[in-house]
Amino acid sequence: MSVSSSIPLVDLRADKMIKYIIAKNCNSNCFWCYKMKIINAGLYIKKERQFSEIWDIYDKNRNKTGRTVERGKPMAQDEYHIVVNVWIKNSDGKWLISKRAPNKHYGNLWEACGGSAISGEDSLSAALREAKEELGIVLSPTNGRVFTSSVRQYRSFPDFLDVWIFKQDFDIKDIVLQKGETVDARWATSEEILNMEKSGEFIPMEVFPYMKELFEEK
């Protein structure tokens, strides 16, 4: 069951700004109030994520080079960053999937959560953060394991892709959607997801080429 109408949308950065405005008794012309207006227009989140996310660069042997790159800037084919896909499975054998915001690439399509590790994070830390940011849930590290890892020469952003499986139960009502990232969430069976992919409702199999193998995993 999808419950987007009951899942709150939050901006993880807006709360601090609101508290600052209240504490300072700001008027509508101050810097922070102006910034809040941009957030409400849905523009600040996109710009902040695009220009402030920093990735650690790894060599082909997955050793840190000591260099970093800003998200969105091309990388050389001998440079890599870490990307995680996070698949969460409950005790009923269903997967927790989310629907991407319409402004994003593959907008309004369903997917498993995930993203790039930011500087200073390892793969597990990135998986835990992405689940918290996109769905508002806290995964237990002991419930997760890497299903598969691969190297991708992906466009201008080569990466090491780690696919995580976490076996953990959540009440769908406890999901907190991140504004500008996710607009809905639901539990779905493997068969339902495959049918959604065929009908164009789920991100294409080429993005998750391991999916059939994943669903055969016991």
C-alpha positions in Angstrom: 0.0 0.0 0.0 1.2 3.5 -0.9 0.7 6.1 1.7 2.2 9.3 0.2 -0.6 11.5 1.5 0.2 10.6 5.1 4.0 10.7 4.8 5.5 14.0 5.8 7.9 15.8 3.5 10.9 17.4 5.3 13.9 19.4 4.3 16.8 18.3 6.5 18.3 21.8 6.4 15.3 24.0 6.8 14.7 23.3 10.5 17.9 25.0 11.7 17.1 28.0 9.6 13.6 28.3 11.1 15.0 28.1 14.6 17.6 30.8 13.7 14.9 33.1 12.3 12.7 32.7 15.4 15.7 33.2 17.8 16.8 36.4 16.1 13.3 37.7 15.5 14.3 38.3 11.9 12.3 40.4 9.5 11.5 39.2 6.0 14.5 41.1 4.5 17.3 39.2 6.3 19.6 36.7 4.6 18.1 33.6 6.3 14.5 34.6 5.4 15.5 35.0 1.8 17.2 31.6 1.9 14.0 30.1 3.3 12.0 31.5 0.4 14.4 29.8 -2.0 13.9 26.5 -0.1 10.1 26.9 -0.3 10.5 27.3 -4.1 12.4 24.0 -4.2 15.5 25.5 -5.6 17.9 25.7 -2.7 18.0 22.0 -2.1 18.9 21.2 -5.7 21.6 23.8 -5.8 23.1 22.9 -2.4 23.2 19.2 -3.2 24.7 19.9 -6.6 27.5 22.2 -5.6 28.4 21.2 -2.1 28.6 17.4 -2.2 32.2 16.3 -2.3 33.3 12.7 -3.2 36.5 10.9 -2.3 38.5 9.7 -5.3 39.7 6.1 -5.4 42.1 4.3 -7.8 41.2 1.2 -9.7 42.2 -1.0 -6.7 39.8 0.9 -4.5 42.5 2.7 -2.6 41.9 6.3 -1.7 44.0 8.7 -3.7 43.7 11.6 -1.2 42.0 13.7 -3.8 38.4 14.7 -3.9 35.9 15.9 -6.6 32.8 18.1 -6.4 29.6 16.4 -7.4 28.7 17.1 -11.1 32.3 17.6 -12.2 33.7 15.0 -14.7 36.1 12.4 -13.5 38.9 10.7 -15.4 38.4 7.0 -16.4 41.0 5.9 -13.9 39.3 7.7 -11.0 36.3 6.3 -9.1 33.9 7.2 -6.3 31.6 5.0 -4.3 27.9 4.5 -5.0 25.5 2.5 -2.9 22.1 0.9 -3.7 20.2 0.1 -0.6 17.5 -2.6 -0.7 15.5 -3.0 2.5 13.6 -6.3 2.9 11.0 -7.0 5.6 10.1 -10.2 7.3 7.2 -10.7 4.8 9.8 -10.8 2.0 8.7 -7.4 0.6 11.1 -4.6 -0.5 10.8 -1.0 0.6 10.8 1.2 -2.5 10.4 4.9 -3.0 9.2 7.2 -5.7 11.5 9.9 -7.1 10.5 13.5 -7.0 9.3 14.8 -10.4 12.2 17.3 -10.8 14.9 14.5 -10.6 16.3 12.4 -13.4 13.9 9.4 -13.8 11.3 11.6 -12.1 8.2 9.9 -10.7 9.7 6.5 -11.1 10.1 4.0 -8.3 13.4 2.8 -7.0 15.5 1.4 -4.1 17.1 4.2 -2.2 20.8 5.0 -2.6 23.3 7.5 -3.8 27.0 8.5 -3.7 29.2 8.3 -0.6 30.4 11.7 0.4 34.0 12.5 1.5 34.9 10.7 4.7 32.3 8.0 4.4 32.8 4.3 3.8 30.2 2.3 1.9 28.2 1.3 5.0 28.1 4.8 6.3 26.8 6.0 3.0 24.1 3.3 2.9 22.9 4.3 6.4 22.9 8.0 5.6 21.0 7.6 2.4 18.2 5.6 4.1 18.0 8.2 6.8 17.9 11.1 4.4 15.5 9.8 1.8 13.2 7.8 4.0 13.8 9.0 7.5 14.6 5.5 8.8 17.5 4.2 10.9 19.0 1.0 9.6 20.9 -1.2 12.0 24.4 -1.9 10.6 24.2 -5.5 11.8 21.2 -6.1 9.6 23.0 -5.3 6.4 25.4 -7.0 4.1 26.9 -6.3 0.6 25.1 -8.4 -1.9 27.4 -7.5 -4.8 30.0 -5.0 -5.8 31.0 -3.9 -9.3 33.0 -1.4 -11.2 31.2 0.9 -13.7 32.7 3.2 -16.3 29.5 5.3 -15.9 29.5 8.3 -18.2 31.8 10.9 -16.7 31.5 9.5 -13.2 33.2 6.1 -12.9 32.3 4.3 -9.7 32.4 1.3 -7.4 28.8 0.2 -7.0 28.0 -1.6 -3.7 24.5 -3.2 -3.5 23.4 -3.5 0.1 20.6 -5.7 1.5 19.2 -4.8 4.9 16.7 -7.2 6.5 14.6 -5.0 8.8 11.0 -4.2 9.5 9.5 -0.7 9.4 5.9 0.6 9.7 5.2 2.5 6.5 3.7 5.2 8.6 7.1 5.9 10.1 8.6 6.8 6.7 9.6 10.5 6.4 10.1 11.6 2.8 12.8 14.1 1.9 11.5 17.1 0.1 12.9 17.3 -3.4 14.1 13.7 -3.3 11.2 11.3 -2.6 7.4 11.7 -2.9 6.1 8.3 -1.9 7.1 5.0 -0.4 5.6 1.5 -0.2 6.4 -2.2 0.3 6.4 -4.3 -2.8 7.1 -7.9 -3.7 9.8 -8.9 -6.1 7.2 -9.8 -8.7 5.4 -6.5 -8.3 8.7 -4.6 -8.8 9.5 -6.6 -12.0 6.1 -5.8 -13.4 6.5 -2.2 -12.5 9.8 -2.2 -14.4 8.2 -3.7 -17.4 5.3 -1.1 -17.4 7.7 1.8 -17.0 6.9 2.7 -13.4 10.2 1.5 -12.0 13.7 2.7 -13.0 14.9 0.6 -16.0 16.7 -2.7 -15.4 19.8 -1.2 -17.0 20.3 0.9 -13.9 19.8 -2.2 -11.6 21.1 -5.0 -13.8 21.6 -7.3 -10.8 17.9 -7.1 -9.9 16.7 -10.5 -11.0 19.6 -12.2 -9.3 18.9 -10.1 -6.1 15.3 -11.3 -6.1 16.4 -14.9 -6.3 18.4 -14.4 -3.2 17.0 -16.2 -0.1 
